[in-house]
Amino acid sequence: MFTNEAYKTYLLQIQELEQRMVRESWELSEKIDDPEIKEFMLHIMRDEERHVGYVQEMMRILDEQG
């Protein structure tokens, strides 16, 4: 079984990855001229932002558990 600290370490790595995906999706969307593809990239970015929120919520729960 993993400790809370092991989970937090893992979640911090996932959070960093998700935040990088938000930035990269945004940066790519800024370079795209096609409105349909641009909107698709922004949709991906919003999904990644939601994932960041999930990770933050999991870390909050672990903090509450001590």
N, C-alpha and C positions, 0 to 999 in steps of 0.2 A: 504494500500500500504506500502511496506517495504521501509525503508530509505537506502541510499547507505551504511551507517555504518552497518545496519543489514545484508545487502547482503555480505559485506566484512567479517563480523564475521562468517557467514555461510560458505562462500567460504574458509576461513582459516581452518575451520573444515574439509571441503571436501578435501582441499589440503593436510592436515596432513594424512587423511585416504588414499588418493591415494599414497602419498609418502611411507607410511607404506606398502601398497600393492606391490609397486615396490621392496622394500627391502625384503619382505617376499617371493615374487616370485623368486627373485634372490637367496636368501638363500636356498630355496627349490630346485631350479634347480642345485645348487652346490652339493646337497646330492643325486641326482638321477643318476643312472648309465645307465638306458635305454635311448638311444639317441633320440628316438621319443618322449618320455614323457618329456625329458629334453628340447627339442626344443619347445614343446608345452608350457612349463612353461616360457621359454624365450619369446615366443610370447605374453603370458599374461603380462609379465613384460613390454614389449614394449608398449602394449596397455595402461597399467597404466601410463607409462611415458607420453604418448600422452594426457591422461586425466589430468595429472599435468599441461601440457602446456595449455590445455583449461581453466583450473581454473586460471592460471596466466594471460592469455589473458583477461578473464572476469574481473579480478581485475584491470588490466591496463585500461580497458574501464571505469570502475567505477571511477578510479582515475582521468581520463580525464574529466569526467562529473562533478567532484567536489563533 
